[in-house]
Amino acid sequence: PATVQKMQNLNNWTSTIECKSMRSFRSFLVALNVTKSDVNYPGLVKWSTEAGLQTTPTSWDETSAIVDAGEYELADSKGDILDGLPLADTFMIYKEDSTYTMTYVGTPFIFAFRQLSPTIGALAKNCVVAYPKGHAIFGNGDFYINDGRTLQPILPPKLRSYVFSSIDGEALKKSFV
């Protein structure tokens, strides 16, 4: 964005739509865990049409046949979407209980979705960070490394036991990486 104006309204993003997390991927904006008119869709991924450099997208209208905007429900697992981050040429979506890939495929579908792990997800929003070899994830039961193909646990058993027995359950959603 221009340095003079740090924030601006999103075009065609109505006041009746909210999301838990919004990230950029390629030239799209991706909204995760969407609420429409006070009805929450915790597994919904919504993306804008492509935006030009240093501009906001011109549309979020998934019903229009002339723009690339769309939405998709990740329904293979019951957990809520917590966050997402780009990883190489894919966008990784982290739910409470699973992990998905979102890959650009072009018209007419724009994106393809695939479940990477049916059992490993993030602990809370902001529990995923990019680093040169992939993503580091503070997950549900361990710390993981995601290289885009596999999720590998990295904590030795004693340290894993210490970390997860020390976490205050009341403050779990305040965790971050």
Backbone as a printed PyTorch tensor [residue, N CA C, xyz], in Angstrom:
tensor([[[  0.8170,  -1.2080,   0.0000],
         [  0.0000,   0.0000,   0.0000],
         [  0.8470,   1.2520,   0.0000]],

        [[  0.2870,   2.3150,  -0.4760],
         [  0.9930,   3.5880,  -0.4870],
         [  1.3320,   3.9930,   0.9430]],

        [[  2.4840,   4.6430,   1.1230],
         [  2.9150,   5.0260,   2.4660],
         [  2.1100,   6.1910,   3.0200]],

        [[  1.4420,   6.9500,   2.1670],
         [  0.6610,   8.0870,   2.6170],
         [ -0.6340,   7.6190,   3.2810]],

        [[ -1.2710,   6.6050,   2.7190],
         [ -2.5280,   6.0960,   3.2550],
         [ -2.3250,   4.6310,   3.6550]],

        [[ -2.1960,   4.3950,   4.9530],
         [ -1.8920,   3.0550,   5.4400],
         [ -3.0740,   2.1000,   5.3310]],

        [[ -4.2810,   2.5570,   5.5850],
         [ -5.4600,   1.6970,   5.5520],
         [ -6.5110,   2.3140,   4.6400]],

        [[ -7.2940,   1.4390,   4.0070],
         [ -8.3980,   1.9180,   3.2000],
         [ -9.4850,   0.8520,   3.1550]],

        [[-10.6880,   1.2710,   2.8350],
         [-11.7950,   0.3340,   2.7450],
         [-11.5700,  -0.6370,   1.6040]],

        [[-12.0280,  -1.8710,   1.8050],
         [-11.9540,  -2.8660,   0.7390],
         [-13.1500,  -2.6930,  -0.1790]],

        [[-12.9030,  -2.6260,  -1.4690],
         [-13.9770,  -2.4870,  -2.4430],
         [-14.9120,  -3.6900,  -2.3740]],

        [[-16.2130,  -3.4280,  -2.3940],
         [-17.2600,  -4.4490,  -2.3960],
         [-17.2150,  -5.3840,  -1.1950]],

        [[-16.5420,  -5.0150,  -0.1370],
         [-16.5720,  -5.7760,   1.1110],
         [-17.6070,  -5.0700,   1.9750]],

        [[-18.7590,  -5.6780,   2.1430],
         [-19.8550,  -5.0050,   2.8290],
         [-19.6970,  -5.0720,   4.3470]],

        [[-20.4140,  -4.2140,   5.0180],
         [-20.3330,  -4.1560,   6.4770],
         [-20.9770,  -5.3730,   7.1410]],

        [[-21.7030,  -6.1870,   6.3880],
         [-22.3300,  -7.3860,   6.9580],
         [-21.4160,  -8.6090,   6.8700]],

        [[-20.2070,  -8.4380,   6.3320],
         [-19.2510,  -9.5430,   6.2170],
         [-18.0390,  -9.2490,   7.0890]],

        [[-17.6310, -10.2430,   7.8790],
         [-16.4260, -10.1550,   8.7050],
         [-15.6330, -11.4390,   8.5310]],

        [[-14.3620, -11.4140,   8.9250],
         [-13.5600, -12.6370,   8.8880],
         [-12.6040, -12.6360,  10.0750]],

        [[-12.1930, -13.8280,  10.4800],
         [-11.2600, -13.9590,  11.6090],
         [ -9.8370, -13.6100,  11.1940]],

        [[ -9.5130, -13.8730,   9.9230],
         [ -8.1500, -13.6350,   9.4460],
         [ -8.2000, -13.2870,   7.9700]],

        [[ -7.3370, -12.3580,   7.5440],
         [ -7.2160, -12.0220,   6.1270],
         [ -5.7400, -11.9470,   5.7810]],

        [[ -5.3600, -12.6330,   4.7260],
         [ -3.9690, -12.6840,   4.2750],
         [ -3.9180, -12.4660,   2.7720]],

        [[ -2.7450, -12.0930,   2.2820],
         [ -2.5600, -11.9630,   0.8370],
         [ -1.8920, -13.2200,   0.2920]],

        [[ -2.2720, -13.5720,  -0.9400],
         [ -1.6800, -14.6990,  -1.6500],
         [ -1.6980, -14.3690,  -3.1280]],

        [[ -0.5030, -14.3840,  -3.7370],
         [ -0.3570, -13.9420,  -5.1240],
         [ -0.9200, -12.5260,  -5.2100]],

        [[ -1.8640, -12.2790,  -6.1140],
         [ -2.4670, -10.9440,  -6.1990],
         [ -3.9060, -10.9580,  -5.6870]],

        [[ -4.2090, -11.8940,  -4.7940],
         [ -5.5260, -12.0270,  -4.1910],
         [ -5.4470, -11.6880,  -2.7020]],

        [[ -6.5800, -11.3390,  -2.1190],
         [ -6.7330, -11.3230,  -0.6710],
         [ -7.5960, -12.5260,  -0.3110]],

        [[ -7.2470, -13.1880,   0.7940],
         [ -7.9590, -14.3880,   1.2160],
         [ -8.5260, -14.1510,   2.6160]],

        [[ -9.8440, -14.2720,   2.7440],
         [-10.5270, -14.1340,   4.0290],
         [-10.8280, -15.5320,   4.5580]],

        [[-10.5550, -15.7450,   5.8360],
         [-10.7080, -17.0600,   6.4470],
         [-11.6740, -16.9990,   7.6270]],

        [[-12.5290, -18.0200,   7.7650],
         [-13.5010, -18.0970,   8.8520],
         [-14.4150, -16.8650,   8.7770]],

        [[-15.3340, -16.9020,   7.8370],
         [-16.1380, -15.7460,   7.4420],
         [-17.4900, -15.7380,   8.1580]],

        [[-17.9290, -14.5420,   8.5350],
         [-19.2680, -14.3300,   9.0880],
         [-20.0300, -13.4230,   8.1430]],

        [[-21.2240, -13.8880,   7.7160],
         [-22.0870, -13.0970,   6.8310],
         [-23.4020, -12.8280,   7.5490]],

        [[-23.7460, -11.5720,   7.6900],
         [-25.0080, -11.1730,   8.3450],
         [-25.2040, -11.9010,   9.6720]],

        [[-24.1850, -11.8790,  10.5030],
         [-24.1960, -12.4650,  11.8480],
         [-24.2630, -13.9930,  11.8720]],

        [[-24.0910, -14.6510,  10.7270],
         [-24.0310, -16.1180,  10.6760],
         [-22.5950, -16.5160,  10.3650]],

        [[-21.9700, -17.2480,  11.3070],
         [-20.5710, -17.6390,  11.1480],
         [-20.4490, -18.9120,  10.3190]],

        [[-19.5140, -18.8810,   9.3610],
         [-19.1550, -20.0390,   8.5450],
         [-17.6820, -20.3220,   8.8430]],

        [[-17.4010, -21.0910,   9.9160],
         [-16.0260, -21.2430,  10.4040],
         [-15.0910, -21.9850,   9.4590]],

        [[-15.6260, -22.6800,   8.4660],
         [-14.7890, -23.3940,   7.5000],
         [-14.7480, -22.7280,   6.1430]],

        [[-15.2220, -21.4850,   6.0360],
         [-15.3200, -20.8190,   4.7330],
         [-14.0650, -20.0350,   4.3940]],

        [[-13.5860, -20.2590,   3.1650],
         [-12.4830, -19.4900,   2.5810],
         [-13.0990, -18.6170,   1.4960]],

        [[-12.8400, -17.3200,   1.5340],
         [-13.3820, -16.3740,   0.5500],
         [-12.2120, -15.5940,  -0.0270]],

        [[-12.1440, -15.4860,  -1.3630],
         [-11.0460, -14.7440,  -1.9690],
         [-11.5770, -13.6660,  -2.9010]],

        [[-10.7770, -12.6240,  -3.0250],
         [-11.1140, -11.4860,  -3.8750],
         [-10.7620, -11.7990,  -5.3210]],

        [[-11.1570, -10.9080,  -6.1910],
         [-10.6320, -10.9580,  -7.5480],
         [ -9.1860, -10.4540,  -7.4950]],

        [[ -8.4170, -10.6990,  -8.5280],
         [ -7.0190, -10.2630,  -8.5120],
         [ -6.9270,  -8.7470,  -8.4340]],

        [[ -5.9400,  -8.2760,  -7.7200],
         [ -5.7320,  -6.8390,  -7.5480],
         [ -4.4390,  -6.4290,  -8.2460]],

        [[ -4.4170,  -5.1970,  -8.7290],
         [ -3.2050,  -4.6540,  -9.3060],
         [ -2.2080,  -4.2790,  -8.2200]],

        [[ -0.9860,  -4.0360,  -8.6200],
         [  0.0650,  -3.6570,  -7.6890],
         [ -0.3220,  -2.3850,  -6.9280]],

        [[ -0.1900,  -2.4310,  -5.6070],
         [ -0.4700,  -1.2990,  -4.7220],
         [ -1.9380,  -0.8530,  -4.7570]],

        [[ -2.8480,  -1.7750,  -5.0710],
         [ -4.2730,  -1.4450,  -5.0670],
         [ -5.0420,  -2.5140,  -4.2930]],

        [[ -6.2710,  -2.1710,  -3.9340],
         [ -7.1420,  -3.1620,  -3.3100],
         [ -7.9400,  -3.8620,  -4.4130]],

        [[ -8.4400,  -5.0630,  -4.1520],
         [ -9.2360,  -5.7650,  -5.1610],
         [-10.5030,  -4.9820,  -5.5070]],

        [[-10.9420,  -5.1060,  -6.7340],
         [-12.1390,  -4.3740,  -7.1710],
         [-13.4250,  -5.1140,  -6.8530]],

        [[-13.3300,  -6.3980,  -6.5030],
         [-14.5500,  -7.1510,  -6.2210],
         [-14.2900,  -8.3330,  -5.2940]],

        [[-15.3080,  -8.6510,  -4.4970],
         [-15.3620,  -9.8600,  -3.6670],
         [-16.6050, -10.6670,  -4.0360]],

        [[-17.2430, -10.3220,  -5.1290],
         [-18.5220, -10.9170,  -5.5140],
         [-18.3330, -12.2990,  -6.1180]],

        [[-18.5600, -13.3320,  -5.2940],
         [-18.3690, -14.7100,  -5.7490],
         [-19.4400, -15.1500,  -6.7430]],

        [[-20.5160, -14.3750,  -6.8910],
         [-21.5830, -14.7510,  -7.8280],
         [-21.3590, -14.1990,  -9.2280]],

        [[-20.4070, -13.3020,  -9.3930],
         [-20.1530, -12.6870, -10.6900],
         [-19.3050, -13.6010, -11.5810]],

        [[-19.7210, -13.7450, -12.8210],
         [-18.9810, -14.5750, -13.7830],
         [-17.8380, -13.8090, -14.4460]],

        [[-17.7280, -12.5010, -14.1860],
         [-16.6930, -11.7180, -14.8670],
         [-15.4910, -11.3920, -13.9880]],

        [[-15.5150, -11.8430, -12.7260],
         [-14.3630, -11.6500, -11.8440],
         [-13.9160, -12.9980, -11.2860]],

        [[-12.7220, -13.0330, -10.7050],
         [-12.1550, -14.2750, -10.1710],
         [-12.4840, -14.5170,  -8.7030]],

        [[-13.2870, -13.6660,  -8.0920],
         [-13.6260, -13.8250,  -6.6710],
         [-14.4290, -15.1050,  -6.4740]],

        [[-14.2880, -15.6890,  -5.2880],
         [-15.0300, -16.9160,  -5.0090],
         [-14.9570, -17.2930,  -3.5550]],

        [[-15.5560, -18.4160,  -3.2300],
         [-15.4880, -18.9490,  -1.8830],
         [-15.6200, -20.4600,  -1.9260]],

        [[-15.1010, -21.0870,  -0.8640],
         [-15.1030, -22.5470,  -0.7910],
         [-15.1620, -22.9510,   0.6780]],

        [[-15.9950, -23.9410,   0.9730],
         [-16.1510, -24.4400,   2.3360],
         [-15.2510, -25.6570,   2.5480]],

        [[-14.3600, -25.5890,   3.5390],
         [-13.5030, -26.7160,   3.8990],
         [-14.2720, -27.5760,   4.9050]],

        [[-14.9800, -28.5780,   4.4160],
         [-15.9160, -29.3300,   5.2440],
         [-15.4300, -30.7240,   5.6180]],

        [[-14.2160, -31.1090,   5.2270],
         [-13.7320, -32.4580,   5.5320],
         [-13.4510, -32.6670,   7.0120]],

        [[-13.2190, -31.5940,   7.7460],
         [-12.9880, -31.6950,   9.1870],
         [-13.8570, -30.6510,   9.8900]],

        [[-14.1340, -30.8970,  11.1620],
         [-15.0890, -30.0520,  11.8870],
         [-14.5040, -28.7830,  12.4830]],

        [[-13.1810, -28.6990,  12.6410],
         [-12.5680, -27.5540,  13.3000],
         [-12.7360, -26.2500,  12.5340]],

        [[-12.6270, -25.1530,  13.2640],
         [-12.6840, -23.8170,  12.6640],
         [-11.3660, -23.4920,  11.9670]],

        [[-11.4310, -22.6930,  10.9070],
         [-10.2140, -22.1600,  10.2920],
         [ -9.6580, -21.1130,  11.2440]],

        [[ -8.3480, -21.2060,  11.5210],
         [ -7.7020, -20.2560,  12.4210],
         [ -6.8160, -19.2640,  11.6890]],

        [[ -6.0750, -19.7290,  10.6670],
         [ -5.1210, -18.8450,  10.0040],
         [ -4.6470, -19.4680,   8.6970]],

        [[ -3.8600, -18.7200,   7.9580],
         [ -3.2810, -19.1970,   6.7150],
         [ -2.0740, -18.3670,   6.3440]],

        [[ -1.1790, -18.9690,   5.5570],
         [  0.0360, -18.2820,   5.0960],
         [  0.4810, -18.8690,   3.7620]],

        [[  1.0480, -18.0310,   2.8920],
         [  1.6240, -18.5640,   1.6560],
         [  2.8610, -19.4110,   1.9500]],

        [[  3.0410, -20.4540,   1.1730],
         [  4.2270, -21.3060,   1.2430],
         [  4.5690, -21.7030,  -0.1780]],

        [[  5.6200, -21.0920,  -0.7200],
         [  6.0140, -21.2800,  -2.1180],
         [  4.8240, -20.9100,  -3.0080]],

        [[  4.3480, -21.8340,  -3.8560],
         [  3.2530, -21.5020,  -4.7710],
         [  1.8910, -21.9910,  -4.2650]],

        [[  1.7960, -22.2850,  -2.9620],
         [  0.5190, -22.6750,  -2.3670],
         [  0.2040, -21.7740,  -1.1800]],

        [[ -1.0390, -21.7960,  -0.7890],
         [ -1.4790, -21.0930,   0.4080],
         [ -1.9080, -22.1660,   1.3840]],

        [[ -1.2980, -22.1860,   2.5510],
         [ -1.6140, -23.1900,   3.5620],
         [ -2.6990, -22.6400,   4.4820]],

        [[ -3.7300, -23.4500,   4.7240],
         [ -4.8310, -23.0600,   5.5970],
         [ -4.8070, -23.9780,   6.8060]],

        [[ -4.7550, -23.3720,   7.9840],
         [ -4.6540, -24.1170,   9.2290],
         [ -5.9630, -24.0170,  10.0030]],

        [[ -6.5960, -25.1750,  10.1840],
         [ -7.7900, -25.2660,  11.0170],
         [ -7.3590, -25.7330,  12.4120]],

        [[ -8.2950, -25.8420,  13.3290],
         [ -7.9900, -26.3340,  14.6700],
         [ -7.5310, -27.7890,  14.6370]],

        [[ -8.0310, -28.5480,  13.6870],
         [ -7.8080, -29.9910,  13.6700],
         [ -7.2410, -30.5460,  12.3680]],

        [[ -6.8750, -29.6870,  11.4400],
         [ -6.3870, -30.1650,  10.1450],
         [ -5.6730, -29.0460,   9.3880]],

        [[ -5.0210, -29.4380,   8.2930],
         [ -4.2870, -28.4870,   7.4590],
         [ -4.6410, -28.7350,   5.9940]],

        [[ -4.8330, -27.6520,   5.2410],
         [ -5.2160, -27.7220,   3.8330],
         [ -4.2540, -26.9180,   2.9640]],

        [[ -4.1790, -27.2960,   1.6840],
         [ -3.4570, -26.5000,   0.7030],
         [ -4.4670, -25.8540,  -0.2440]],

        [[ -4.1630, -24.6610,  -0.6740],
         [ -4.9670, -23.9240,  -1.6510],
         [ -4.0140, -23.5510,  -2.7780]],

        [[ -4.2690, -24.0580,  -3.9730],
         [ -3.3620, -23.8740,  -5.1040],
         [ -4.0840, -23.1820,  -6.2530]],

        [[ -3.4330, -22.2080,  -6.8560],
         [ -4.0130, -21.4920,  -7.9950],
         [ -4.0560, -22.4240,  -9.2070]],

        [[ -5.2440, -22.5560,  -9.8140],
         [ -5.4030, -23.3910, -11.0090],
         [ -5.9890, -22.6210, -12.1890]],

        [[ -6.4310, -21.3940, -11.9660],
         [ -6.9890, -20.5840, -13.0470],
         [ -8.4740, -20.8440, -13.2750]],

        [[ -9.0030, -20.2360, -14.3320],
         [-10.4280, -20.3440, -14.6300],
         [-10.7940, -21.7490, -15.0640]],

        [[-11.9490, -22.2430, -14.7390],
         [-13.0600, -21.5560, -14.0780],
         [-13.0410, -21.6770, -12.5540]],

        [[-12.1960, -22.5520, -11.9950],
         [-12.2480, -22.8090, -10.5580],
         [-11.4020, -21.8510,  -9.7270]],

        [[-10.3890, -21.2580, -10.2970],
         [ -9.4400, -20.3250,  -9.6920],
         [ -8.5110, -21.0320,  -8.7000]],

        [[ -9.0630, -21.6880,  -7.6560],
         [ -8.2280, -22.3850,  -6.6760],
         [ -8.6890, -23.8310,  -6.4960]],

        [[ -7.7250, -24.7060,  -6.2260],
         [ -8.0060, -26.0980,  -5.8580],
         [ -7.6140, -26.2780,  -4.4060]],

        [[ -8.3720, -27.0660,  -3.6760],
         [ -8.1440, -27.2940,  -2.2590],
         [ -7.8890, -28.7790,  -2.0160]],

        [[ -6.9410, -29.0550,  -1.1180],
         [ -6.6080, -30.4400,  -0.7780],
         [ -6.2490, -30.5010,   0.7030]],

        [[ -6.7220, -31.5360,   1.3640],
         [ -6.3860, -31.7180,   2.7680],
         [ -4.9880, -32.3200,   2.8630]],

        [[ -4.0780, -31.6200,   3.5280],
         [ -2.7120, -32.1010,   3.7190],
         [ -2.6200, -33.0170,   4.9320]],

        [[ -3.2940, -32.6430,   6.0040],
         [ -3.3180, -33.4780,   7.2130],
         [ -4.7100, -33.4420,   7.8300]],

        [[ -5.3020, -34.6160,   8.0840],
         [ -6.6230, -34.6500,   8.7090],
         [ -6.5710, -34.5530,  10.2360]],

        [[ -5.3680, -34.5190,  10.8270],
         [ -5.2580, -34.5400,  12.2910],
         [ -4.3940, -33.4310,  12.8860]],

        [[ -3.6220, -32.7290,  12.0840],
         [ -2.7180, -31.7040,  12.6090],
         [ -3.2140, -30.3280,  12.1920]],

        [[ -3.4190, -29.4640,  13.1840],
         [ -3.8280, -28.1000,  12.9290],
         [ -3.0650, -27.1510,  13.8230]],

        [[ -3.4150, -25.8820,  13.7710],
         [ -2.7670, -24.8620,  14.5960],
         [ -3.4950, -24.7530,  15.9350]],

        [[ -2.7910, -24.2740,  16.9290],
         [ -3.3640, -24.1150,  18.2620],
         [ -4.2750, -22.8820,  18.3360]],

        [[ -3.8830, -21.8010,  17.6590],
         [ -4.6500, -20.5550,  17.6850],
         [ -4.2170, -19.7010,  16.4880]],

        [[ -4.9170, -18.6070,  16.2820],
         [ -4.5130, -17.6570,  15.2480],
         [ -3.1210, -17.1280,  15.5960]],

        [[ -2.2960, -16.9090,  14.6050],
         [ -0.9200, -16.4260,  14.7560],
         [  0.0220, -17.4670,  15.3560]],

        [[ -0.3490, -18.7410,  15.2720],
         [  0.5360, -19.8200,  15.7350],
         [  1.3000, -20.4470,  14.5730]],

        [[  1.3830, -19.7330,  13.4600],
         [  2.1290, -20.1900,  12.2870],
         [  3.0340, -19.0470,  11.8430]],

        [[  4.2840, -19.3840,  11.5410],
         [  5.2130, -18.3690,  11.0460],
         [  6.0380, -18.9680,   9.9080]],

        [[  6.3160, -18.1350,   8.9090],
         [  7.1430, -18.5710,   7.7820],
         [  8.6150, -18.4470,   8.1520]],

        [[  9.3950, -19.3890,   7.6810],
         [ 10.8460, -19.3280,   7.8000],
         [ 11.4020, -19.9480,   6.5160]],

        [[ 12.7070, -19.8350,   6.2370],
         [ 13.2230, -20.2220,   4.9170],
         [ 12.8810, -21.6350,   4.4340]],

        [[ 12.6620, -22.5850,   5.3210],
         [ 12.3790, -23.9500,   4.8730],
         [ 10.8940, -24.3100,   4.9150]],

        [[ 10.0290, -23.3650,   5.2540],
         [  8.5940, -23.6470,   5.2920],
         [  7.8730, -22.8680,   6.3590]],

        [[  7.0120, -23.5460,   7.0930],
         [  6.2660, -22.9450,   8.1930],
         [  6.5930, -23.6690,   9.4900]],

        [[  6.7130, -22.9080,  10.5580],
         [  6.8020, -23.4670,  11.9090],
         [  5.4310, -23.2680,  12.5350]],

        [[  4.8860, -24.3400,  13.1110],
         [  3.5220, -24.3200,  13.6240],
         [  3.4960, -24.7460,  15.0830]],

        [[  2.8730, -23.9310,  15.9170],
         [  2.5590, -24.3250,  17.2810],
         [  1.2130, -25.0110,  17.1480]],

        [[  1.2230, -26.3250,  17.1530],
         [  0.0390, -27.0860,  16.8090],
         [ -0.6660, -27.7210,  17.9790]],

        [[ -1.6580, -28.5090,  17.6360],
         [ -2.4660, -29.2050,  18.6300],
         [ -1.7600, -30.4930,  19.0550]],

        [[ -0.8020, -30.3810,  19.9590],
         [ -0.1070, -31.5450,  20.4880],
         [  1.3890, -31.5540,  20.2710]],

        [[  1.9290, -30.6370,  19.4830],
         [  3.3660, -30.5900,  19.2190],
         [  3.6920, -29.2890,  18.4920]],

        [[  4.9700, -29.0780,  18.2590],
         [  5.4320, -28.0510,  17.3310],
         [  5.7700, -28.7960,  16.0510]],

        [[  5.3870, -28.2190,  14.9110],
         [  5.5660, -28.9070,  13.6350],
         [  6.3100, -28.0220,  12.6430]],

        [[  6.9220, -28.6870,  11.6740],
         [  7.5090, -28.0280,  10.5150],
         [  6.7020, -28.4800,   9.3020]],

        [[  6.2440, -27.5230,   8.5010],
         [  5.5060, -27.8200,   7.2720],
         [  6.3650, -27.3960,   6.0860]],

        [[  6.7490, -28.3570,   5.2600],
         [  7.5340, -28.0440,   4.0610],
         [  6.6590, -27.9660,   2.8130]],

        [[  5.3460, -28.0490,   2.9880],
         [  4.4150, -28.0060,   1.8690],
         [  3.9380, -29.3890,   1.4440]],

        [[  4.6620, -30.4230,   1.8660],
         [  4.2800, -31.7990,   1.5340],
         [  3.9560, -32.6170,   2.7700]],

        [[  4.6920, -32.3600,   3.8590],
         [  4.4760, -33.1120,   5.0900],
         [  4.5630, -32.1870,   6.2970]],

        [[  3.9380, -32.6100,   7.3770],
         [  4.0240, -31.9180,   8.6570],
         [  4.7880, -32.8330,   9.6000]],

        [[  5.9580, -32.3710,  10.0550],
         [  6.8150, -33.1780,  10.9120],
         [  6.8460, -32.6120,  12.3290]],

        [[  6.5680, -33.4580,  13.3470],
         [  6.7070, -32.9880,  14.7320],
         [  8.1820, -32.7890,  15.0570]],

        [[  8.5000, -31.8040,  15.8970],
         [  9.9120, -31.5160,  16.1570],
         [ 10.3070, -31.5560,  17.6350]],

        [[  9.3630, -31.6260,  18.5550],
         [  9.7210, -31.6250,  19.9700],
         [ 10.0580, -33.0290,  20.4690]],

        [[ 11.1320, -33.1530,  21.2560],
         [ 11.3800, -34.4320,  21.9320],
         [ 10.2590, -34.6790,  22.9500]],

        [[  9.9660, -35.9440,  23.2760],
         [  8.8330, -36.2610,  24.1600],
         [  8.8220, -35.5110,  25.4920]],

        [[  9.9680, -35.3860,  26.1680],
         [  9.9900, -34.7010,  27.4680],
         [  9.6390, -33.2160,  27.3320]],

        [[ 10.1780, -32.5700,  26.3110],
         [  9.8960, -31.1530,  26.1030],
         [  8.4290, -30.9560,  25.6940]],

        [[  7.9200, -31.8230,  24.8360],
         [  6.5080, -31.7500,  24.4360],
         [  5.6020, -31.8910,  25.6660]],

        [[  5.9070, -32.8380,  26.5090],
         [  5.1190, -33.0620,  27.7260],
         [  5.1810, -31.8300,  28.6290]],

        [[  6.3620, -31.2590,  28.7860],
         [  6.5240, -30.0700,  29.6270],
         [  5.7100, -28.8950,  29.0720]],

        [[  5.8410, -28.6300,  27.7660],
         [  5.1560, -27.4850,  27.1600],
         [  3.6440, -27.6130,  27.3220]],

        [[  3.1040, -28.7670,  26.9600],
         [  1.6550, -28.8940,  26.9610],
         [  1.0530, -29.1110,  28.3490]],

        [[  1.8390, -29.5440,  29.3110],
         [  1.3200, -29.6220,  30.6810],
         [  1.4230, -28.2650,  31.3750]],

        [[  2.2150, -27.3430,  30.8280],
         [  2.3990, -26.0210,  31.4220],
         [  1.4300, -24.9720,  30.8710]],

        [[  0.7640, -25.2720,  29.7890],
         [ -0.1170, -24.2860,  29.1600],
         [ -1.3700, -24.0880,  30.0050]],

        [[ -1.7150, -22.8340,  30.2260],
         [ -2.9490, -22.4890,  30.9210],
         [ -4.0960, -22.6110,  29.9160]],

        [[ -5.0050, -23.5400,  30.1610],
         [ -6.1240, -23.7660,  29.2470],
         [ -6.9950, -22.5440,  29.0370]],

        [[ -7.0510, -21.6590,  30.0250],
         [ -7.8440, -20.4360,  29.9120],
         [ -7.2330, -19.4540,  28.9110]],

        [[ -5.9110, -19.5320,  28.7340],
         [ -5.1950, -18.5890,  27.8680],
         [ -4.7080, -19.2370,  26.5730]],

        [[ -5.2020, -20.4100,  26.2610],
         [ -4.7490, -21.1640,  25.0940],
         [ -4.8330, -20.3610,  23.7970]],

        [[ -5.9370, -19.6570,  23.5940],
         [ -6.1440, -18.9130,  22.3550],
         [ -5.2780, -17.6460,  22.2620]],

        [[ -4.5160, -17.3380,  23.3120],
         [ -3.5910, -16.2080,  23.2810],
         [ -2.1990, -16.6250,  22.8430]],

        [[ -2.0100, -17.9240,  22.5660],
         [ -0.7050, -18.4380,  22.1150],
         [ -0.3640, -17.8450,  20.7600]],

        [[  0.9420, -17.7170,  20.4880],
         [  1.3960, -17.2300,  19.1860],
         [  2.8350, -17.6780,  18.9670]],

        [[  3.2740, -17.6180,  17.7170],
         [  4.6560, -17.9310,  17.3470],
         [  5.2620, -16.6520,  16.8100]]])
